[in-house]
Amino acid sequence: MDNSLDGNELQELISWLTRPLSAFIILANLFIIIGIIFNHKLHGVINWFFLSLLFADLLAGAALPTIPQLVFKKKWGYHLCFFIYVTPNFIFLSFLANLLVVHYAKYVCIIHPLHYHKSWVYRWAALYLFLAWTAPLIFACLPFIWNHWQPHVNCSSRLVFPMPYLYLETYGLLIPTILAMVFMCIQVLCVARRQLKNITKLLHSVNRGQAPSALEQQLELRNVKAIAGVSLIFLVCWVPYIACLNISLLSIQYNSVSSLTLTIVTCLGNGSAAAVPIFLSLSNRQYIQFWRDVGVCGSCCQGQRCRQKQAKSKSTMAPSKPCTPETDPNGAQGQHLPVEDHKPSPAADEARDVWN
């Protein structure tokens, strides 16, 4: 490998790129995990899946500073060499597996809301969580099977991971998993678009010859935000990660990538992928509702006063108007359409939890 920087400069660059990003990912995940655990309204199947994803993302953030350093040869022993290389690989595989389970659970819940509680992903939630952690562990340990360790050889990625294994992992697991999640997001957006068209037709039949109502404009704006959010996540998070995977393969096989380029691409690619759950969760107000309740702020107090007013108005059967956007029952969901003021089914509650 053509090293364009010496060892000290490269170590400083790796620390400068990875440590702030790693600290942000760890603190953000802890912030959201505490918000979910102490909010009893979020103790549902989908949110348990999401909680497992956040733990995997926290581990991925902690392992992020070590990944760029694995491209260099080190004088490590057999067991230490495998542990240092296999552990980050297992963490990122489990991260993608948990993310796939979260997307699939929400996909089934939204596409088939009436049959969600009969689906396997709901009835066997513990099994899905078990597979999301054990299957990546088994696959990450496969290099132990065909490895031929030679004494007095420096530890390197090519020594631990054979090229067939890397190609199988990249083009057989990682990239297809990302494409599957993108496909499920597109399907959910199509369902939301069809629902929006049906509601728009109903509003047009009621308000003939009138300008578009505020509700229609709000629904259209939410749909645009949902499409923009999915597109932004794919372009900002997944495209750099896919580029990182391909560049890393080229570097391992042909040694045609400089150390500076490989370090920057590896840091940005893995860091952007690890930021996906943070983007998904921070856009959901329910996940940070606990921190709003324990915090002393004007908006929180205003929201509590508004809820008290609405409770009084409902008790007297008088119509009330939300005084802030905080009281919108669907305000936390960027993609969901408003529902009527009747008691929703349990499946509808699951569908409204988290889908951004």
Secondary structure, DSSP 8 states (H G I E B T S, - for coil): ---SS-HHHHHHHHHHHHHHHHHHHHHHHHHHHHHHHT-GGG-SHHHHHHHHHHHHHHHHHHHGGGSGGGGS-B---HHHHHHHHHHHHHHHHHHHHHHHHHHHHHHHHHHSGGGGGGSHHHHTHHHHHHHHHHHHHHHHTTHHHH----TT--B-HHHHS-HHHHHHHIIIIIHHHHHHHHHHHHHHHHHHHHHHHHHHHHHHHHSTTS---HHHHHHHHHHHHHHHHHHHHIIIIIHHHHHHHHHHHHHHHH--S-HHHHHHHHHHHHHHHHTHHHHHHHT-GGGGHHHHHHS--HHHHHHHHHHHHHHHHHHTT-----SSGGG-TTTT-SS-----SS---HHHHHHTTS--
